[in-house]
Amino acid sequence: MTRHKVFISYHHANDEAYKREFIRVFQNYFIDKSVHVGEYDEDLSTNYIKRLIREEKITDSSIIVVLIGSETYKRKHVDWEISAGLSCKAGGCSGLLGILLPSYYSSYENSYLKGNGYNSKTIPPRLNDNVESGYSYIYKWDSMAKVSTDGNYAVINWIDEAYNRIYSKSEKIKNSREQFTYNRA
């Protein structure tokens, strides 16, 4: 089994506990390249932090995992991180996948959804562009730890599949959208 380098993009204020749980349960199956609380000085300029994350984290990862909570689609940093991961760089682009968190379904806008359903208007727009093109997929948090017929956790197979799409479907990458300037209301 290949341990891919994974960058986890998420809404820090709302979904930190899910990110910590994701790492705790699956840390032996991938190399965590994501930003940790307090890693970057908040007094630094936004553009400088953006550049550091891109250069130190995202360019060294092969997969971007987006943890999708109720307000993730509004976050400028999530948009920037997905954009950076999809920008071809030395060695290629990153694979991309989204995971719907339980908090996604707790929001008023999404409370009516059933099963693996999601509202395309309440997931990060750049991720949605790539789901629609066939480059990326969205999965549900509750399905991550299921063991598949090959003995792997489902999430490990999702990561492997996202990695394989870098080579088999890179022509489907959609990254032409303007980057968010601000968080959306």
N, C-alpha and C positions, 0 to 999 in steps of 0.2 A: 504494500500500500504506500502510495506517495503522500507525503505530508506537504500539502500546498501551503504557501504563504497567504494568509487571509487577512484582509483589512475589513473591519466591521464598522459600518456607518450606521448611525442611529441618532435619535434625539436624546442628547445627554441628560437634560433635566428630567425628562419623563421616563426614560427607558433604560437607565443605567443598571438597574437590578436584573433586567433580562440579559443585557450584555454580559454581566458578571456570571450569571447562571450558564449562559451559552459557553463561555470560556471554561468554567469549572467542570462542566460535564464532558465537553469534547476536546479539551486542551491537548490530549495525547494524540489527536488525529490531525491536527494542523498546527502551523506556526503562526502565532498571533502577531500581526503587524499593526494593530489598531492603536489609536491614541488612548492613553489612560488619563484619568482625572488628575489634574495638576501637572501634567507632563510639560505643557507649554505655559509660559508666563502670560497671563491675560492682559498684562500691560503692554505687550508687544502689539504692533499694528496688525490689523486684520489681514492685510496683504502679505505681511511677513510670515504670520502663522500659517496662512494658506500655502505659501511657498514651501515652508518647512515640512508641513504634512505631506504635500505632494512629493517633495524630493526625498524625505527620510522614510516615509511610510508607504505611500501608494506605489511609487515606482519600483519598490522592492517587493510588492505583493503580486500574486497571480490571480487572485479572486477578490472581488468586492462583494461582501454579504451585507445587504441592507436589512436591518431589523425595522419592521414597519409597525409603528404604534399609531395612536390616534392623530398625532400632529406631525409626524415625520415628513409628510409631503410639503409642509410649509417651511422647512428649515434650509437656510442658505448653505450651511456647511455640508449637509447631506447632498444637496445638488452639486456643490463644488467637488465633493469626493467622488461621486459617481462620474462626473465629467472628466476628472483627472484619470480615473481608472479606465475610462473608455478611450482616452487619447492615446493613439499609438505612440510608443516610445521605444527606446532601444530594447529589443527583445519582444516587442509586440504589445498588445493590449491586455487588459485584465478580463477574466470571466466575470459575470454579474448574475446575482440571484437575489431575490427578496424573500423574506420570511415574515408572514403576518403574525404579529404578537397578539396575545389575548387582549391587550389594551386597545388594539385596533378595533375590535368588535364592541368595546365598551363605550365608544363615542356615540353621540346622538346620530350623527350622519350614517354610521355603519351598523347600528344595533339591529337593523332589520335583515342583515345578510345572513345567509345560512351556509353550512358546509365550508367549502374552500372558496366561496364567492368573495369578491371584493369589488369595491367601487373604484373604477379607474380614475375618478376625480379626486380620490383621497389616498392615492399612493404617489410617491415622488414622480413628477411628470417625466423626467429623463429615464427613470426605470420603466415607466409605462410605455414610453416610445419603443424601448428595446424588447418589452414583452410583446407588443403588437407586431414588431418586425420578426419575431422568432429567435432573437439572440438571447433572451433571458426568460426566466420562469419565476413564478411566485408560488411559494409553498406555505403551509400552515405550521406554526410553532408546535402544535400538538402532535404532528406527524414526524418530527425530527428524530425522535429516539426509537422509532419502530425499526426492527431489525428486518432487513430484506433477505431474499433467498440466498444471496451471496455471503450472508453473515455480517454485513456492514450495517451501521446505523444509516437510516435514510439520508440524513444530512450529509454524511460523508459521500454518498453516491451523488447527491445534488451538487456538491462541490466538485467532484470529479467530472460530472457532466458539464458543468459551467466551464471548467478548464478545457475540456475537449472542444467546446463550441468556439473557443478562441481560434482554433485551427480549422474547424469545419464550417463555421458560420460567420466569420469576422466581417464578411461583406454586408451582413445585416445590422451591424452596429449603427445606431442612430445617436449622434452627439452634436447636432447642429443648432440646437436650442440655445438661446442666450442664457448665460448663467444668472442665477438669482443675484441681485444686488443687496437685497434685504430679506429678512424672514418675512413670510407672507402672513397676513392677519387671518 
